[in-house]
């Protein structure tokens, strides 16, 4: 097992240079093309995330905020707690700086990928769905690459990342109540049962759960982090100086990885946490019912800030204010954060963090599972229900297995699959990004004219194979039962008559 872990780690150390270059190029390029959309459109981000939905009138859509919480459920989890601690211990304080940098430029990437997902989304029996597989197939015309991405994200999120979340819950519980195989089994089986109760209820039940869990747990964790900062307020200036000093090479920490290794830790953990560019959040973005694709792009861009600049920074401050030992390759991420929190505010912090990480990690399992299901829908079409049921069973087995697995192997596998998935998505959105830029300009033009921006596909003639957003589509969603329901092949396409509503009679509506 140790040999396998070392081999995977060696591959990651090489391949992540490629991913890091792609992330940087995409983030900078989209920041320039959108004129810093992730900064200058912050007021629109805040307005869009609280907009009452579904805006299109589709009864089976989810609101922008619920779509945000599905993606936040996947984002805000062990990457924010255990992952950040690993980055700091292995890469030094400067890794935090590079996480911030990735969040800043990643906001533009998140806007582009989620806007594209909205443009190419579908409408099925249970609401809207879509993601990178759809914009790769319909926008780029690359069916094989779309299928490869769908397989990659299904394996990555449904199996590997869910094992990571389960592993961190198990580690946190055992840190408080003693290391034991029995405890690990109890955690794994118990988590699997709770997960089954939600994921077999579909996206509506899932979004209802994440709608409550994510905000409450994230706020509770941030409040405790603020208490830690307040207790150590005199140490904060020195801590910030340490972060910047190490990031820019002014200082070094004995035994800690420096140079590119430090940058890579920040980038890898930052991307694993906020997921900008990975192609995961667009699957949740596509589920939202909004009147313009850019609106959900704003919402998901805000999600990057929420994840990294708030939750990840909270962990970073907790860990750094405890003066950790750097360069310890044997350190366990969750144990580092838990120990630092207990050192700062007392023994009660251990059980508290166990509760927080349980709910954050569990909500991540729910969000991750939705991503897998959305892509199985793409791969299987009409046969998707049977495959989704089998997928859910495998997810539950991975949840149990993750609770029993070793920390280093699970995290190394997560890094590998995240890198492969991100590569496919970034290769796709760089050439497609021009459509998202034009959608942004269309939104701004209509906003400047005093309108609540509403998009029609005729506003963007360059976009090909767009199945929805037709003229009058909003009214059809309100008045035609079952409009657009079914497999992608059954959906309305430009220039073709709309198919007959399910359960209706007479001629097709036009």
N, C-alpha and C positions, 0 to 999 in steps of 0.2 A: 504493500500500500504506500509506503514511504517513497519507493522508486517511482510509482505512478504520479504521486503528488509532485515530485521534483521535476519529472518530465513535462507535466502540464505547466508548471511554473516557468520552466525554461522557454517553452513555446510562447507563453504570455509575454514574457520579458522582451522577446523579439517582435512579436506581431503587434504589440501595443504601440510601437513606434509608428507603424502604418496608420493605425486607428487615430492616434493622437494628431498626426499630420492632417488626416481627413477632417477631424473635428475642428481643428483650428482654421483650416481653409474654408470650410463651410460656414462656421460661425462668423468669421471676419467678412467673408464675401456677402453673406446675407445681411449683416449689419450695415455694410456699405450700400447694398442695393435697396434696403428698406429705410435708409437714412436713420438708423438707430431706432427701429420700431419698438424695441424692448425697453427703451427709456422714454422717448417722447410720447408714446401712446399709453403710458401708465394710467392716466385718468380713464381712458376707454377700457382698459383691462379691468379696472375696479367696477366700472359701470356694467360691463358685459357679464361678469361673474355673478352679479346679484340680479340680473335681468329676470323677470318672471317668464317662465316658459311653460309648455312649449310655445315658442313664438309663431310657428307655422300653423298652429291649429290642429296638428296631428295628435289625436288623443293618446297614441301609443308611443310618443317620443318621450325623452327624458329632458329635464331642464338643463340649462348650461351649468348650473351649480352642481347638479347631481352627476353630470358627466365629468366635471372637475373633480368631484370626490372619488369617482371610480379611478381616475388616473392618479390622484393624490394617494389613494389607498395603496396603489402599487409603488409609488415613489417613496412615500413616507413609511419607512419600515426599518429593518435592521441595517440598511445602508447608512441611515442617518445616525445610528447609535453605535453599532459594532463596526461598520465600515469606516466611519470617520476616525474611530480610535485606532484601527489598524493602520490607516494612512499616516496618522501622526506618529505612532510608535515606529513604523518602518521607514517613513520618509522624513520625519522631523517636522517641526512647526511650520516650515515653509509650504508643506503640502496643503495647509488650510488656505493660504493665499491663492494657490492654483485652483482650488475648488471654487473660490470666489470668482476668479477670472473666467472659469468655464461656465459658471452660472450667468455671468454678464453677457458673454458672447453667445452662450447657448440659448438665451431667451429668443434671439432672432431665429435660430434654427428651429426651436419649438414652434414658433409662430408659423413658419413656412410649412413644416410637415403636417401640422394640425389643420391649417387652412386647406391644404391639398386634400386631406382626408375628408373634410366637409364637402369639397367640390365634387369628389368622386364617390360619395357615399351612396348606399342603397337603402331601400325601404322594404322591410319584410313583415311578416305577420306580427312580430313582437316589437316593432319599432325600426329605427334606423341602425345601420351597421356599415362598417367599412374599415379602412386602414391602408397601410402601405401596399399590401398585396393588390388592392384595387387600383391605386394610382400608378403602380408600376405596370400593371397589365394594360389599363385603359389609357393612361397618359403617355407612357413610354412605348407601349406595344410589345413588352417583353414578358410573355406568358411564363417562360421557364424561370426567369428571375423572380417573378411574382410568386410562383409555386415554391421556389427555394426559400424565399423570405418567410412564407407562411409556415413551412416546416420548421425553419430555424426559430421563429418566435414561439411556436407551439411547444417545442422541446425546451427552449430557454426559460420561458415564463411558467409554463404548465408544470414542468418537472424540476429543472435545476434550481430556478429561483425560489420555487415553493419549498424545496428542500433546504435552501439557505434560511428562509424565514423560520421554518420548523426547528432547524438546528439552533438558531439563536434563542428561540423561546426555551428549548430544552437546556441550553447552556445557562441561561439566566436563572431558571428554576433550580438547577443543580448547584449553582453558585450560592444559593440561599439555604438549600435543604440537603446538600451533600451529593457528591457524585455517585450515581448508582444506575445500573442498567435497568433496574425496575422502574426508577423514576423516569428515565428516558422513554420507556415503553408507555407508561401512564400518560406522559405529556403527548407523545405521538398519537396514540389512539384517541385520547380525549380531543385533541385538536382536529383530528380527522372527522370525528363525529359532528363537532360543531360546524366544520366546513361543509359537510354533506347537507346539513339542514338548510344551508343558505344556497349553495351552488345549484342544487336541484330545483330551486325556485325561479331560476331565470334572472335576467338583467334587472327587472323591476325590484325583486326582493334584494338582490345584491346592492343596487344603488340606494335602497332604503336603509340598509345596514351601514354602508360606508358613509352615508349622509350624516349619520349621528356619531359614529366611532371616530372618524378621522379628525374632525375639528376639536372634539372634546379632549382626546388623548394628546394631540399635538399642542394644544394650548396649555394643558396641565404640565407637559414636559418643559415647555418654554418658560412657564412661570417658575418652576423649580430651578431652571438654569439661571433665571434672573436673580433668584435668591442667592445662588452660589456666587454670582458676580457681585451682588451687593455685599456679601460677607467678605469678599476679597477685593473690594473696590480699589484699594491702594495698589494692588498688584496688576491691575488691568493695563495701565500704560506700558509697563515693562513687557507684558504678554503680547500686546499688539506690536511692540518693537521687535520682539523675538520672531513673530510671524513674518513680518516684512523683511527683517534682516536676513533670515535664513532663505527666504524666497528669492531675494536678489543677490545672494551670495556674500553678504557682508559678514556673516557669522557661520560657524559650523558647530555641530553638536557631536561630541565624541561618541563613536559607535553607530551613529545614525547614517542612513544612506543619504548621499548628497547628489548634487547635479541633476542629471536627467532622471535618475531613480526617484528623486524627491518629486520632480514634476510629474512623473508617471503615476506615482501614488495618488497625487492630488487629482489628476485627470481621471484615472481609473475609478477611484472612489466617488469622485464628483459625478461622473457620468452614470455610474451604477445607481447613485442616489437620485439625481434629478432626471435622468433618462433622456435628456435633450439630444436628439439626433439618432437615438436607438430605434425609433420607429414603433415604440410601444404606446405612448400616450395618444398618437393619432387614432388608435383603435377605439379609445374612449371618446375622443373628440368627435368621431363620426356618429356616435350615438345621440348627440345633442340635437334638439329641434331649434334651430335658429334661423333668422331671416337673411343672414349673409354669412358666407364661409369665414370671413375675417374675424367675426365675433368670437368664434370658438378658438381661432388662432390666438387672439388676445388672452382668452381665458387660460389656455395651456402655457402661454409664455409667462403669465403670472404664477402659474404652478411651479415653474423652475425657481423663481424667487422665494416662494413660500417654502419650498423644500430645502434649498441650499442656504439662502441668506438668513433664514430663521431657524429651522430645525437642525441643520448640520452645524451651523455656527454655535447653536446652544451646546451641542455635544463637544465641539472643539474647545469652547471656553471652559466647560466642566473638566475636561481632560487636562488641558494645559495649565489650569490654575492649581492642579494637584501635583505639578512638577514630576511628570512620568519619566520612566527610564526609556531612552530612545535606542532603537536598533535591536530590540529584543524580538527575535523571530518566533519565539515560542509563546509570546503573549497572546491571549485570547481577547478578541475585540470587545465582547460584551463584558468580560470580567474587568477589563481596564476601565471602562466607563462606569461600571457599577462600583468598583473600588474608589474611583475618584469622587463619585457622588457621595458615598458614605463618609469619605474623609472630610468632605466639605460641610455636610449638614447632619451627619449622624447615621446610626444604624438603620433607622426607619427608611432611609433612601433605597436600601437594597430591595425589600419587598415592593416598595413603590415602583421602582424601575421595572421589576418583574411584571407587574400589572400593566404598566404602560407599554412595554415591549411586546407583551402578549397581544394586546389589542391592536397595536400598530402592525405587528408582524402578521397577525391573523387577517387584518383587513387587506394587507398586501397579498396574502394567499388568495383572497377573494378577487381582488383586482387582476392578479396574474392569471387566474383561471379564466376570467372573462376574455382576456387577450387571446388565450389559446382557443377558446370556443369560437371567437370571431373569425379566426383564421381557419379553423376546421370547417366553418360554414363556407369559406371560400374554396377550400380543397374538395369538399364532399358534395356541395350543391344540395340537391334534393335528398340525398342520403345522409345529410349532416346529423339529423337527430340521433340516429343509432351510433354514429361515430362519436358524437358529443357525450353520450352516456358512457361509452367505453373510456373516453378521455377523462371524464370526471372520476371514474373508478381508479384509473392510473394516478391521477392527481392525489387521491387519498392515500394510495400506497407510497407515493413519494413524500408526502407529509410525514407518514410514520417513519420511513427510511431516513429522512433528514434528521429527525430527532435522535436517531441512533448513530449517525455518521460522525466523522471527524471534521473539525473546523477547517483545517487548512485545505483538505481535498475539496470540500464543498465550495469554499470561496474561490479556489483556483478554477474549478469548473465553471463557476458563475462568470469569472473574468473572461474565460475562453469563449463561451457562448455569447456573452454580451458583445465582445469584439467582432465576432463573425456576423452577428445580426446587424450591428451598427454599420459595418462596412457595406452591406447590401443596401440599407436604407439611404446612406449618405451618397452612394454612387447614383441612386435614383433621384433624390431631391435636388441635387446640384443642377442637373439640366432642366428639371421641372420647376425650379424656384421662380423662374420668370412669371409663371402663371400666378403664383402667390403674391408677387410684387404688384402685378396688375390688379389683382383683387383688392389689395391694400389701397391702391390709388383710386379704384372705383368707390371703395368705402369712404375714403377721405373726401372725394368730390361730392358725394351725396350728403355727407355729414356737413360739409361747408355750405351746401345749399339749404340747410335747415331740415333735412329729411332724417327719418330713422332709416338707415340704409337697408334696402332690400335688394337682393341679387336675382337676376334672371340670366340664363345661359347666353342669351342674345347680347348681354353686356360684355361678354368675353368670347368673341367668335374664334379666338385662337385655341380654345379648349376643345379637344376632340373626345368623343365617346362619353359625354357627361350624361348619365341616365336620368337625373332629376333636375330641379331648378328651371323647368320650362316656364314659359309665359303662362300665367294663370294657375301654376301648380299649387300655390297656397290654397286657392279656392277649391281645387279638386280634392285636396287632402281633407278639407272640411266636409265636403258634400258627397264624395264617392266612397262608400264602404269598401274596405279592403284594397283601396287603390295602391298599386305597386307591390302588393304582397306576393311572396313566393320567392323562387330562386332567382339569381341574377339574370338568367337567360329569359325569364318571363317579364322582366321589367321593361317599362316604356323607354324607348330610345328616340332621339330626335328624328322627325320625319315619318314615324310609324304611328298608327292609331293606338290609342290606349286600349289595353285589353279589358274585357268585360269585368266589372266588379264581381267579386266572389259572392255567390248567393243571389245575384241580381238577374235581370232578364232584359231583353231588348238589345238594341245596337250599342256598340262601344261608344263611350264618351270621347269627345275630341277636345 
